[in-house]
């Protein structure tokens, strides 16, 4: 992060900078009235269904696809962990780029249907087609292409979808609504794992059917969404300004930068575990291969129950107390403890206990963190762009964690089972993520 944030500089012909600023503020004032109930309801339903479609493949489907390629002799058994790292890393790179680019494009879109709608629906359609490619892929190359396109489409939809919170939700409601959104996401993850388990032997149905449902729900959401249309064309962005799409100045926006690093580090720790969960259970806990989908489904159920309870309470209490930081740093520290403890688990019962701890920690985190992020956005008019830059902190560690973990699990162990080293690194990352919350000044 090295240069100024905000949307493209310059003004339309015949308009001064001051006039343009006034016009922008008049057309898009910060929301002060409670968000419409229909918007909130379909926001949560859309989040739930979308994450069933996206995270079932991510959590279980990738492992099943790679294992199917290994069973077919396309890749070796010892190479499955490395294959997961490559596929996950490439997909996350596409997610990083797509989220920022389409976040900014949605800020500047002049469509008569509003700024956000067209990208939300188009991205979900692209994700669905990409999942079909991935499901029928005959080798790792085609599977990686499918996952990369799926991540591109998913983040084309997610960037403007999340930006609607800044558009529609006033500050006094954000804790409760973002907590509910986090619950919907994680219930969606749970649903995705059960779908993956039910259709483990039918990859086309597992990958594609939930995504078709996501298209239908996203269309309904965009109909309900009170998306506002830009009343005048934004100034043409220069090449430099488009490059700055990927940047928000930490010097000018230190609170935003610190929140960015906290999210990056806890996401690194989280994906450091979830990327390798299938193979961690197979090699470290020594769960039989055929039992792994059911173990993952049960563990995600436990995780989700703990997360829902913690997230709802944390979001409500954060709004009531007017405080965000204490919830974010304490939950991140607790997540670090749970991640480190995974090293010492060698049975399913212990694994389930730690999933409950991790769910509790991450529930507190998701119940408050997005509200904190929206509170420290540099410019509400550029919410799509700035939330897109912030989502780099979600997507980039999804690239690095699989690649770094794919190396470290082989250190001293040619079978790829050195999870003591890898989870120690993840735990340290989460602890640092907790510490960087303390200097934030804009929120309590």
Kinemage of the C-alpha trace (Angstrom):
@kinemage 1
@onewidth
@group {chain A} dominant
@subgroup {mainchain}
@vectorlist {calphas} color= white
{ca unk a 1} P 0.000 0.000 0.000
{ca unk a 2} L 1.736 3.174 -1.100
{ca unk a 3} L -0.427 5.924 -2.531
{ca unk a 4} L -3.601 7.895 -2.123
{ca unk a 5} L -6.950 6.241 -1.802
{ca unk a 6} L -10.284 7.234 -3.229
{ca unk a 7} L -11.864 7.085 -6.649
{ca unk a 8} L -10.391 8.573 -9.773
{ca unk a 9} L -9.156 12.112 -9.553
{ca unk a 10} L -10.467 14.906 -11.767
{ca unk a 11} L -13.954 16.214 -12.506
{ca unk a 12} L -16.351 16.250 -15.453
{ca unk a 13} L -15.983 19.040 -17.978
{ca unk a 14} L -17.257 22.366 -16.632
{ca unk a 15} L -17.351 21.225 -13.007
{ca unk a 16} L -14.889 22.207 -10.283
{ca unk a 17} L -13.527 19.718 -7.756
{ca unk a 18} L -15.502 21.387 -4.967
{ca unk a 19} L -18.729 21.222 -6.965
{ca unk a 20} L -18.150 17.562 -7.803
{ca unk a 21} L -17.552 16.773 -4.152
{ca unk a 22} L -20.775 18.528 -3.168
{ca unk a 23} L -22.738 16.707 -5.876
{ca unk a 24} L -21.352 13.343 -4.740
{ca unk a 25} L -22.238 14.050 -1.108
{ca unk a 26} L -25.747 15.175 -2.054
{ca unk a 27} L -26.418 12.140 -4.229
{ca unk a 28} L -24.946 9.567 -1.872
{ca unk a 29} L -25.178 10.789 1.723
{ca unk a 30} L -24.293 8.250 4.425
{ca unk a 31} L -27.384 6.213 5.381
{ca unk a 32} L -29.098 7.418 8.537
{ca unk a 33} L -32.456 5.600 8.424
{ca unk a 34} L -32.670 1.906 9.341
{ca unk a 35} L -32.056 -0.411 6.397
{ca unk a 36} L -35.201 -1.718 4.717
{ca unk a 37} L -36.307 -5.064 6.199
{ca unk a 38} L -36.690 -6.604 2.722
{ca unk a 39} L -33.093 -5.651 1.878
{ca unk a 40} L -31.767 -7.101 5.147
{ca unk a 41} L -33.760 -10.324 4.751
{ca unk a 42} L -32.597 -11.006 1.201
{ca unk a 43} L -29.047 -9.896 2.008
{ca unk a 44} L -28.899 -12.707 4.565
{ca unk a 45} L -30.626 -15.273 2.336
{ca unk a 46} L -28.316 -14.423 -0.563
{ca unk a 47} L -25.245 -14.676 1.646
{ca unk a 48} L -26.403 -18.075 2.936
{ca unk a 49} L -27.110 -19.605 -0.475
{ca unk a 50} L -24.067 -18.059 -2.139
{ca unk a 51} L -21.727 -19.524 0.455
{ca unk a 52} L -23.351 -22.940 0.233
{ca unk a 53} L -22.500 -22.792 -3.464
{ca unk a 54} L -18.968 -21.417 -3.002
{ca unk a 55} L -17.637 -22.984 0.182
{ca unk a 56} L -18.844 -26.553 -0.287
{ca unk a 57} L -16.457 -26.867 -3.226
{ca unk a 58} L -13.763 -24.903 -1.377
{ca unk a 59} L -13.784 -26.887 1.870
{ca unk a 60} L -14.567 -30.431 0.694
{ca unk a 61} L -14.858 -30.332 -3.089
{ca unk a 62} L -11.255 -29.417 -3.822
{ca unk a 63} L -10.002 -32.316 -1.714
{ca unk a 64} L -12.467 -34.713 -3.353
{ca unk a 65} L -11.541 -33.503 -6.841
{ca unk a 66} L -7.823 -33.877 -6.195
{ca unk a 67} L -8.367 -37.286 -4.620
{ca unk a 68} L -10.381 -38.358 -7.670
{ca unk a 69} L -7.472 -37.329 -9.897
{ca unk a 70} L -5.113 -39.316 -7.664
{ca unk a 71} L -7.421 -42.361 -7.813
{ca unk a 72} L -7.399 -42.051 -11.612
{ca unk a 73} L -3.581 -42.013 -11.591
{ca unk a 74} L -3.356 -38.445 -12.914
{ca unk a 75} L -1.390 -37.304 -9.835
{ca unk a 76} L 0.466 -39.326 -7.194
{ca unk a 77} L -0.780 -39.885 -3.646
{ca unk a 78} L 2.245 -38.052 -2.228
{ca unk a 79} L 1.499 -35.129 -4.520
{ca unk a 80} L -2.061 -34.426 -3.346
{ca unk a 81} L -1.044 -31.846 -0.724
{ca unk a 82} L 1.052 -29.947 -3.242
{ca unk a 83} L -1.792 -30.099 -5.768
{ca unk a 84} L -4.176 -28.589 -3.212
{ca unk a 85} L -1.667 -25.805 -2.580
{ca unk a 86} L -1.320 -24.993 -6.291
{ca unk a 87} L -5.049 -25.057 -7.005
{ca unk a 88} L -5.964 -23.030 -3.922
{ca unk a 89} L -3.185 -20.505 -4.425
{ca unk a 90} L -3.974 -19.770 -8.071
{ca unk a 91} L -7.688 -19.437 -7.325
{ca unk a 92} L -7.054 -17.019 -4.485
{ca unk a 93} L -4.854 -14.859 -6.734
{ca unk a 94} L -7.765 -14.468 -9.140
{ca unk a 95} L -10.029 -13.675 -6.187
{ca unk a 96} L -7.677 -10.912 -5.058
{ca unk a 97} L -7.612 -9.174 -8.414
{ca unk a 98} L -11.306 -9.614 -9.187
{ca unk a 99} L -12.545 -8.277 -5.863
{ca unk a 100} L -10.658 -5.012 -6.137
{ca unk a 101} L -11.275 -4.407 -9.843
{ca unk a 102} L -14.990 -5.144 -9.754
{ca unk a 103} L -15.420 -3.297 -6.490
{ca unk a 104} L -14.172 -0.148 -8.172
{ca unk a 105} L -16.049 -0.815 -11.386
{ca unk a 106} L -19.266 -1.088 -9.387
{ca unk a 107} L -18.551 2.309 -7.788
{ca unk a 108} L -18.309 3.834 -11.268
{ca unk a 109} L -21.019 1.890 -13.124
{ca unk a 110} L -23.575 4.049 -14.957
{ca unk a 111} L -26.099 1.287 -15.676
{ca unk a 112} L -29.770 2.211 -15.487
{ca unk a 113} L -30.112 -0.759 -13.103
{ca unk a 114} L -27.800 0.885 -10.579
{ca unk a 115} L -24.164 0.481 -9.615
{ca unk a 116} L -24.149 -2.967 -8.006
{ca unk a 117} L -26.820 -5.171 -9.595
{ca unk a 118} L -25.232 -6.116 -12.914
{ca unk a 119} L -21.984 -7.284 -11.336
{ca unk a 120} L -23.691 -9.336 -8.625
{ca unk a 121} L -25.706 -11.391 -11.121
{ca unk a 122} L -23.027 -11.681 -13.821
{ca unk a 123} L -20.403 -12.824 -11.341
{ca unk a 124} L -22.658 -15.557 -9.967
{ca unk a 125} L -23.336 -16.857 -13.487
{ca unk a 126} L -19.604 -16.972 -14.278
{ca unk a 127} L -18.971 -18.851 -11.019
{ca unk a 128} L -21.560 -21.461 -11.994
{ca unk a 129} L -20.074 -22.097 -15.436
{ca unk a 130} L -16.604 -22.325 -13.910
{ca unk a 131} L -17.754 -24.950 -11.407
{ca unk a 132} L -18.960 -27.098 -14.280
{ca unk a 133} L -15.505 -26.854 -15.849
{ca unk a 134} L -13.909 -27.837 -12.555
{ca unk a 135} L -16.251 -30.769 -11.959
{ca unk a 136} L -15.506 -32.435 -15.314
{ca unk a 137} L -11.800 -31.454 -15.445
{ca unk a 138} L -9.654 -34.456 -16.518
{ca unk a 139} L -6.440 -33.174 -14.908
{ca unk a 140} L -5.013 -30.670 -12.434
{ca unk a 141} L -4.531 -27.954 -15.074
{ca unk a 142} L -8.200 -27.842 -16.069
{ca unk a 143} L -9.318 -28.111 -12.438
{ca unk a 144} L -7.096 -25.136 -11.574
{ca unk a 145} L -8.496 -23.117 -14.502
{ca unk a 146} L -12.019 -23.916 -13.340
{ca unk a 147} L -11.309 -22.892 -9.748
{ca unk a 148} L -9.557 -19.695 -10.859
{ca unk a 149} L -12.559 -18.676 -12.989
{ca unk a 150} L -14.918 -19.598 -10.164
{ca unk a 151} L -13.007 -17.311 -7.814
{ca unk a 152} L -13.048 -14.541 -10.400
{ca unk a 153} L -16.823 -14.821 -10.822
{ca unk a 154} L -17.493 -15.189 -7.109
{ca unk a 155} L -15.538 -12.063 -6.260
{ca unk a 156} L -17.058 -10.141 -9.152
{ca unk a 157} L -20.327 -10.729 -7.293
{ca unk a 158} L -19.084 -10.410 -3.711
{ca unk a 159} L -17.327 -7.043 -4.006
{ca unk a 160} L -20.477 -5.058 -4.944
{ca unk a 161} L -22.628 -7.318 -2.746
{ca unk a 162} L -20.687 -6.375 0.397
{ca unk a 163} L -20.448 -2.737 -0.727
{ca unk a 164} L -24.241 -2.519 -0.413
{ca unk a 165} L -23.756 -2.550 3.377
{ca unk a 166} L -21.967 0.809 3.212
{ca unk a 167} L -24.683 2.024 0.796
{ca unk a 168} L -27.714 0.884 2.784
{ca unk a 169} L -26.876 0.261 6.463
{ca unk a 170} L -26.451 3.135 8.978
{ca unk a 171} L -23.659 2.973 11.517
{ca unk a 172} L -25.924 2.160 14.475
{ca unk a 173} L -27.156 -1.024 12.715
{ca unk a 174} L -23.885 -2.335 11.338
{ca unk a 175} L -22.860 -4.508 14.261
{ca unk a 176} L -26.115 -6.457 14.294
{ca unk a 177} L -26.393 -6.800 10.516
{ca unk a 178} L -22.763 -7.730 9.898
{ca unk a 179} L -22.991 -10.259 12.740
{ca unk a 180} L -26.062 -11.783 11.086
{ca unk a 181} L -24.213 -11.753 7.768
{ca unk a 182} L -21.310 -13.618 9.342
{ca unk a 183} L -23.753 -16.170 10.759
{ca unk a 184} L -25.408 -16.615 7.344
{ca unk a 185} L -22.005 -17.107 5.735
{ca unk a 186} L -20.955 -19.771 8.186
{ca unk a 187} L -24.297 -21.571 8.095
{ca unk a 188} L -23.773 -21.531 4.334
{ca unk a 189} L -20.369 -23.117 4.826
{ca unk a 190} L -22.007 -25.805 6.949
{ca unk a 191} L -24.662 -26.381 4.310
{ca unk a 192} L -21.978 -26.586 1.658
{ca unk a 193} L -20.131 -29.323 3.529
{ca unk a 194} L -23.334 -31.379 3.843
{ca unk a 195} L -24.076 -30.943 0.149
{ca unk a 196} L -20.503 -32.024 -0.604
{ca unk a 197} L -20.864 -35.045 1.660
{ca unk a 198} L -24.226 -36.054 0.141
{ca unk a 199} L -22.921 -35.828 -3.428
{ca unk a 200} L -19.289 -36.806 -2.874
{ca unk a 201} L -19.491 -39.338 -5.711
{ca unk a 202} L -21.328 -36.980 -8.093
{ca unk a 203} L -19.034 -34.018 -8.572
{ca unk a 204} L -21.143 -32.255 -11.219
{ca unk a 205} L -24.170 -32.090 -8.909
{ca unk a 206} L -22.035 -31.104 -5.912
{ca unk a 207} L -20.309 -28.245 -7.728
{ca unk a 208} L -23.083 -26.941 -10.005
{ca unk a 209} L -26.542 -27.463 -8.457
{ca unk a 210} L -26.086 -25.108 -5.442
{ca unk a 211} L -24.588 -22.481 -7.726
{ca unk a 212} L -27.662 -22.507 -9.978
{ca unk a 213} L -29.775 -21.852 -6.876
{ca unk a 214} L -27.394 -18.996 -6.015
{ca unk a 215} L -28.142 -17.352 -9.377
{ca unk a 216} L -31.883 -17.404 -8.639
{ca unk a 217} L -31.455 -15.940 -5.154
{ca unk a 218} L -29.025 -13.241 -6.314
{ca unk a 219} L -31.509 -12.146 -8.985
{ca unk a 220} L -34.200 -11.775 -6.307
{ca unk a 221} L -31.776 -9.843 -4.084
{ca unk a 222} L -30.948 -7.391 -6.868
{ca unk a 223} L -34.660 -6.803 -7.494
{ca unk a 224} L -35.204 -5.985 -3.807
{ca unk a 225} L -31.981 -3.955 -3.503
{ca unk a 226} L -32.643 -0.161 -3.550
{ca unk a 227} L -29.534 0.339 -5.672
{ca unk a 228} L -28.945 3.954 -6.610
{ca unk a 229} L -27.949 5.018 -10.099
{ca unk a 230} L -25.092 7.456 -10.632
{ca unk a 231} L -26.656 10.736 -11.794
{ca unk a 232} L -23.584 11.819 -13.762
{ca unk a 233} L -20.625 10.089 -15.358
{ca unk a 234} L -17.540 9.844 -13.167
{ca unk a 235} L -14.373 11.367 -14.609
{ca unk a 236} L -12.356 9.096 -16.874
{ca unk a 237} L -9.698 7.341 -14.813
{ca unk a 238} L -6.080 7.435 -15.931
{ca unk a 239} L -3.880 4.331 -16.036
{ca unk a 240} L -2.222 5.480 -12.813
{ca unk a 241} L -5.568 5.897 -11.115
{ca unk a 242} L -6.584 2.382 -12.115
{ca unk a 243} L -3.325 1.125 -10.670
{ca unk a 244} L -4.229 2.948 -7.460
{ca unk a 245} L -7.405 0.885 -7.372
{ca unk a 246} L -5.297 -1.678 -5.529
{ca unk a 247} L -4.100 0.813 -2.964
{ca unk a 248} L -5.186 2.800 0.083
{ca unk a 249} L -2.500 4.926 1.714
{ca unk a 250} L -1.588 3.636 5.193
{ca unk a 251} L -0.025 7.016 5.993
{ca unk a 252} L -3.280 8.888 5.320
{ca unk a 253} L -5.526 6.094 6.629
{ca unk a 254} L -3.625 4.324 9.438
{ca unk a 255} L -6.725 2.833 11.098
{ca unk a 256} L -7.800 1.260 7.813
{ca unk a 257} L -4.287 -0.105 7.269
{ca unk a 258} L -4.129 -1.668 10.735
{ca unk a 259} L -7.552 -3.284 10.274
{ca unk a 260} L -6.331 -4.540 6.887
{ca unk a 261} L -3.304 -6.249 8.434
{ca unk a 262} L -5.357 -7.786 11.208
{ca unk a 263} L -7.737 -9.328 8.662
{ca unk a 264} L -4.824 -10.520 6.508
{ca unk a 265} L -3.149 -12.313 9.405
{ca unk a 266} L -6.206 -14.061 10.857
{ca unk a 267} L -7.262 -15.110 7.345
{ca unk a 268} L -3.769 -16.481 6.761
{ca unk a 269} L -4.091 -18.541 9.952
{ca unk a 270} L -7.617 -19.661 9.108
{ca unk a 271} L -6.844 -20.787 5.563
{ca unk a 272} L -3.605 -22.286 6.768
{ca unk a 273} L -5.855 -24.789 8.495
{ca unk a 274} L -8.879 -25.099 6.186
{ca unk a 275} L -6.828 -25.531 2.985
{ca unk a 276} L -5.145 -28.599 4.442
{ca unk a 277} L -7.965 -29.863 6.693
{ca unk a 278} L -8.754 -32.848 4.445
{ca unk a 279} L -5.128 -33.967 4.351
{ca unk a 280} L -4.497 -33.027 7.999
{ca unk a 281} L -7.258 -35.431 8.984
{ca unk a 282} L -5.948 -38.075 6.598
{ca unk a 283} L -2.279 -37.923 7.601
{ca unk a 284} L -2.011 -36.313 11.043
{ca unk a 285} L -5.197 -37.550 12.739
{ca unk a 286} L -5.184 -40.707 10.570
{ca unk a 287} L -8.893 -40.687 9.759
{ca unk a 288} L -9.806 -43.305 7.104
{ca unk a 289} L -10.241 -41.704 3.685
{ca unk a 290} L -13.895 -42.710 3.311
{ca unk a 291} L -14.786 -41.191 6.695
{ca unk a 292} L -13.262 -37.758 6.092
{ca unk a 293} L -16.283 -36.029 4.428
{ca unk a 294} L -18.505 -37.043 7.364
{ca unk a 295} L -15.901 -35.946 9.940
{ca unk a 296} L -15.547 -32.575 8.201
{ca unk a 297} L -19.333 -32.113 8.081
{ca unk a 298} L -19.672 -32.870 11.791
{ca unk a 299} L -16.751 -30.649 12.721
{ca unk a 300} L -18.143 -27.756 10.667
{ca unk a 301} L -21.521 -28.255 12.366
{ca unk a 302} L -19.857 -27.943 15.778
{ca unk a 303} L -17.834 -24.950 14.572
{ca unk a 304} L -20.945 -23.256 13.179
{ca unk a 305} L -23.064 -23.730 16.299
{ca unk a 306} L -20.328 -22.153 18.401
{ca unk a 307} L -19.860 -19.387 15.830
{ca unk a 308} L -23.562 -18.490 15.618
{ca unk a 309} L -23.950 -18.143 19.373
{ca unk a 310} L -20.784 -16.083 19.746
{ca unk a 311} L -21.343 -13.927 16.654
{ca unk a 312} L -24.888 -12.859 17.485
{ca unk a 313} L -24.002 -11.943 21.059
{ca unk a 314} L -20.786 -10.150 20.069
{ca unk a 315} L -22.502 -8.055 17.376
{ca unk a 316} L -25.347 -7.064 19.716
{ca unk a 317} L -23.006 -6.236 22.590
{ca unk a 318} L -20.634 -4.283 20.338
{ca unk a 319} L -23.462 -2.022 19.125
{ca unk a 320} L -24.759 -1.596 22.676
{ca unk a 321} L -21.354 -0.701 24.148
{ca unk a 322} L -20.185 1.253 21.101
{ca unk a 323} L -16.948 -0.747 21.140
{ca unk a 324} L -15.290 -2.865 18.452
{ca unk a 325} L -11.579 -3.292 19.179
{ca unk a 326} L -11.746 -5.420 22.322
{ca unk a 327} L -13.876 -8.009 20.540
{ca unk a 328} L -11.602 -8.170 17.507
{ca unk a 329} L -8.226 -8.470 19.245
{ca unk a 330} L -9.390 -10.922 21.926
{ca unk a 331} L -11.081 -13.237 19.413
{ca unk a 332} L -8.011 -13.195 17.168
{ca unk a 333} L -5.785 -14.145 20.097
{ca unk a 334} L -8.151 -16.984 21.035
{ca unk a 335} L -8.073 -18.205 17.434
{ca unk a 336} L -4.281 -18.318 17.623
{ca unk a 337} L -4.455 -20.546 20.703
{ca unk a 338} L -6.850 -22.942 18.983
{ca unk a 339} L -4.729 -23.118 15.850
{ca unk a 340} L -1.589 -23.953 17.827
{ca unk a 341} L -3.447 -26.633 19.802
{ca unk a 342} L -4.246 -28.506 16.547
{ca unk a 343} L -0.653 -29.753 16.657
{ca unk a 344} L -1.428 -31.907 19.683
{ca unk a 345} L -4.642 -33.503 18.366
{ca unk a 346} L -4.451 -37.141 17.301
{ca unk a 347} L -8.073 -38.273 17.624
{ca unk a 348} L -11.455 -37.152 16.311
{ca unk a 349} L -12.837 -36.149 19.719
{ca unk a 350} L -9.991 -33.726 20.336
{ca unk a 351} L -10.433 -32.366 16.826
{ca unk a 352} L -14.125 -31.672 17.485
{ca unk a 353} L -13.284 -29.858 20.746
{ca unk a 354} L -10.863 -27.564 18.964
{ca unk a 355} L -13.367 -26.901 16.178
{ca unk a 356} L -15.729 -25.627 18.894
{ca unk a 357} L -13.005 -23.343 20.270
{ca unk a 358} L -12.118 -22.046 16.813
{ca unk a 359} L -15.816 -21.485 16.062
{ca unk a 360} L -16.259 -19.500 19.271
{ca unk a 361} L -13.234 -17.337 18.478
{ca unk a 362} L -14.114 -16.734 14.856
{ca unk a 363} L -17.746 -16.086 15.787
{ca unk a 364} L -16.765 -13.191 18.024
{ca unk a 365} L -14.475 -11.956 15.259
{ca unk a 366} L -17.017 -12.031 12.399
{ca unk a 367} L -19.676 -10.567 14.682
{ca unk a 368} L -17.743 -7.320 14.994
{ca unk a 369} L -14.883 -7.071 12.488
{ca unk a 370} L -16.855 -6.034 9.396
{ca unk a 371} L -18.591 -3.318 11.404
{ca unk a 372} L -15.162 -2.049 12.489
{ca unk a 373} L -13.949 -2.107 8.877
{ca unk a 374} L -16.930 -0.140 7.549
{ca unk a 375} L -16.433 2.367 10.384
{ca unk a 376} L -12.834 3.075 9.272
{ca unk a 377} L -13.417 3.236 5.489
{ca unk a 378} L -11.575 6.271 4.079
{ca unk a 379} L -14.414 7.448 1.822
{ca unk a 380} L -18.019 6.133 1.781
{ca unk a 381} L -18.368 7.221 -1.860
{ca unk a 382} L -15.679 4.682 -2.784
{ca unk a 383} L -17.015 1.884 -0.586
{ca unk a 384} L -16.836 -0.706 -3.382
{ca unk a 385} L -13.242 0.182 -4.211
{ca unk a 386} L -12.048 0.479 -0.603
{ca unk a 387} L -13.832 -2.700 0.490
{ca unk a 388} L -12.281 -4.340 -2.575
{ca unk a 389} L -8.825 -3.272 -1.409
{ca unk a 390} L -9.728 -4.525 2.033
{ca unk a 391} L -10.760 -7.855 0.574
{ca unk a 392} L -7.178 -8.296 -0.607
{ca unk a 393} L -6.604 -9.053 3.064
{ca unk a 394} L -9.090 -11.921 2.617
{ca unk a 395} L -7.914 -13.159 -0.759
{ca unk a 396} L -4.139 -12.686 -0.687
{ca unk a 397} L -3.523 -14.981 2.290
{ca unk a 398} L -5.637 -17.570 0.489
{ca unk a 399} L -2.889 -17.461 -2.127
{ca unk a 400} L 0.045 -17.391 0.262
{ca unk a 401} L -1.237 -19.807 2.907
{ca unk a 402} L -1.595 -22.783 0.533
{ca unk a 403} L 1.740 -22.067 -1.147
{ca unk a 404} L 3.706 -21.478 2.076
{ca unk a 405} L 1.951 -24.339 3.840
{ca unk a 406} L 2.516 -26.599 0.855
{ca unk a 407} L 6.261 -26.079 1.390
{ca unk a 408} L 6.439 -26.148 5.187
{ca unk a 409} L 4.463 -29.368 5.684
{ca unk a 410} L 7.187 -31.161 3.708
{ca unk a 411} L 10.071 -29.764 5.802
{ca unk a 412} L 11.654 -32.782 7.475
{ca unk a 413} L 8.780 -35.008 6.329
{ca unk a 414} L 8.651 -36.136 2.667
{ca unk a 415} L 5.027 -37.319 3.117
{ca unk a 416} L 3.810 -33.759 3.814
{ca unk a 417} L 2.821 -34.245 7.454
{ca unk a 418} L 4.814 -31.571 9.342
{ca unk a 419} L 1.764 -29.789 10.706
{ca unk a 420} L 3.601 -28.899 13.935
{ca unk a 421} L 5.730 -26.399 12.015
{ca unk a 422} L 2.921 -25.113 9.834
{ca unk a 423} L 0.341 -24.544 12.573
{ca unk a 424} L 2.979 -22.834 14.731
{ca unk a 425} L 3.518 -20.336 11.915
{ca unk a 426} L -0.258 -19.822 11.589
{ca unk a 427} L -0.641 -19.246 15.345
{ca unk a 428} L 2.091 -16.600 15.366
{ca unk a 429} L 0.387 -14.843 12.437
{ca unk a 430} L -2.904 -14.704 14.363
{ca unk a 431} L -1.225 -13.314 17.500
{ca unk a 432} L 0.337 -10.497 15.488
{ca unk a 433} L -3.108 -9.915 13.950
{ca unk a 434} L -4.474 -9.336 17.452
{ca unk a 435} L -1.697 -6.919 18.423
{ca unk a 436} L -2.134 -4.587 15.433
{ca unk a 437} L -5.722 -3.790 16.538
{ca unk a 438} L -4.560 -1.874 19.621
{ca unk a 439} L -3.270 1.294 17.841
{ca unk a 440} L -6.553 1.888 15.963
{ca unk a 441} L -7.940 5.275 17.106
{ca unk a 442} L -11.064 5.973 15.041
{ca unk a 443} L -13.181 3.385 16.862
{ca unk a 444} L -13.256 2.353 20.512
